[in-house]
Amino acid sequence: MIAIPSRHKSLVLLAGVVIVQMLFLAVQIKRDSQGRLIRSWTVGAISPFERTGAWGFGRVRGIWTHYFALQNTSRENEDLRRENDALKLQLEQLRSKARASLEPARIRRVTRFFLTAASARAFAVIWRSLPLTASSAR
């Protein structure tokens, strides 16, 4: 136990009794909105340390999630870029194949159109050049 000089024993005893009496009163006194006085004192005494601890843990968590946990992401980002480039190349190849497969059909349609239009024009020219009356042919 702590050695207290004899001249201060009565002062220490008085301070201890006053503190115990205040604690008993704090347990008995009830405030309207905040509950018992001892609870208000306890919360008031502990909350600064709790806030400091929460702030410190929040900072450590922030450093972890924004720095250490992101070290792998640069490699993953590069892999994703390569995959994206490969997919773009594959998409362009598929588009060119689709265009190539549609091109012959388009050429056939255009050729058919011009042939029918040209033959119709040729028929019209030939028809106009023929004599119009049947009696002139006899």
C-alpha positions in Angstrom: 0.0 0.0 0.0 1.0 3.6 -0.5 2.9 5.1 2.5 1.1 8.3 3.6 2.9 10.5 6.2 0.9 10.7 9.4 0.3 14.4 9.2 -1.6 13.9 5.9 -3.6 10.9 6.9 -6.6 12.8 8.1 -6.6 15.0 4.9 -6.4 11.9 2.7 -9.2 10.2 4.7 -11.4 13.3 4.4 -10.8 13.5 0.6 -11.6 9.8 0.3 -14.8 10.2 2.3 -15.8 13.2 0.2 -15.2 11.4 -3.1 -17.2 8.3 -1.9 -20.0 10.6 -0.8 -20.0 12.4 -4.1 -20.2 9.0 -6.0 -23.1 7.9 -3.8 -24.9 11.2 -4.6 -24.1 10.9 -8.3 -25.7 7.4 -8.3 -28.8 8.7 -6.5 -29.3 12.0 -8.4 -31.3 11.5 -11.6 -31.5 14.2 -14.3 -34.5 14.6 -16.5 -33.1 14.0 -19.9 -29.6 12.6 -19.3 -30.3 9.8 -16.8 -28.3 9.5 -13.6 -25.5 11.9 -12.8 -22.9 9.2 -12.6 -23.6 8.2 -16.1 -23.2 11.8 -17.4 -19.9 12.0 -15.6 -18.7 8.7 -16.9 -19.6 9.5 -20.5 -18.1 13.0 -20.1 -14.8 11.5 -18.8 -14.6 8.6 -21.3 -15.9 10.1 -24.6 -12.8 12.2 -25.4 -10.6 9.1 -25.3 -13.2 7.2 -27.3 -13.4 9.9 -30.0 -9.6 10.0 -30.2 -9.4 6.2 -30.5 -12.1 6.2 -33.2 -10.3 8.9 -35.1 -7.0 7.0 -34.9 -8.6 3.7 -36.1 -10.4 5.6 -38.9 -7.1 7.0 -40.1 -5.4 3.6 -40.0 -8.4 2.1 -41.9 -8.2 4.9 -44.4 -4.5 4.4 -45.0 -5.0 0.7 -45.4 -7.9 0.9 -47.9 -6.4 3.8 -49.9 -2.8 2.7 -50.0 -1.9 -0.8 -49.0 -5.0 -2.5 -50.4 -4.5 -0.8 -53.7 -1.0 -2.0 -54.4 -2.3 -4.9 -56.5 -4.6 -2.8 -58.5 -2.0 -1.4 -60.9 -1.2 -4.9 -62.1 -4.9 -5.7 -62.4 -5.5 -2.5 -64.2 -2.8 -3.3 -66.7 -4.3 -6.8 -67.2 -7.7 -5.3 -67.8 -6.3 -2.8 -70.3 -4.6 -5.7 -72.3 -7.9 -7.7 -72.2 -9.8 -4.6 -73.3 -7.4 -4.0 -76.3 -7.7 -7.7 -77.3 -11.5 -7.5 -77.2 -11.5 -4.3 -79.3 -9.3 -6.0 -81.9 -11.6 -9.1 -81.9 -14.6 -6.8 -82.3 -13.1 -5.0 -85.2 -12.2 -8.3 -86.9 -15.8 -9.5 -86.4 -17.1 -6.3 -87.9 -14.9 -6.6 -90.9 -15.9 -10.2 -91.4 -19.6 -9.1 -91.2 -18.9 -6.4 -93.8 -17.1 -8.8 -96.0 -19.9 -11.3 -95.9 -22.5 -8.7 -96.7 -20.5 -7.1 -99.5 -21.0 -9.9 -102.2 -24.8 -9.9 -101.6 -24.8 -6.1 -101.9 -22.8 -6.3 -105.2 -25.2 -8.9 -106.6 -28.2 -6.7 -105.7 -26.7 -3.6 -107.3 -25.7 -5.6 -110.4 -29.1 -7.2 -110.7 -30.7 -3.7 -110.4 -28.4 -2.2 -113.1 -29.0 -5.2 -115.4 -32.7 -5.0 -115.1 -32.6 -1.2 -115.5 -30.2 -1.5 -118.4 -32.2 -4.2 -120.1 -35.4 -2.2 -119.6 -33.8 0.8 -121.2 -32.4 -1.3 -124.0 -35.9 -2.8 -124.6 -37.4 0.7 -124.6 -34.8 2.0 -127.1 -35.3 -1.1 -129.4 -39.1 -0.8 -129.1 -39.0 2.9 -130.1 -36.9 2.1 -133.1 -39.3 -0.5 -134.4 -42.0 0.6 -136.8 -45.3 1.3 -135.0 -47.7 -0.1 -137.5 -48.2 -3.7 -138.4 -49.1 -2.8 -142.0 -45.6 -1.5 -142.6 -44.1 -4.8 -141.7 -46.1 -6.7 -144.5 
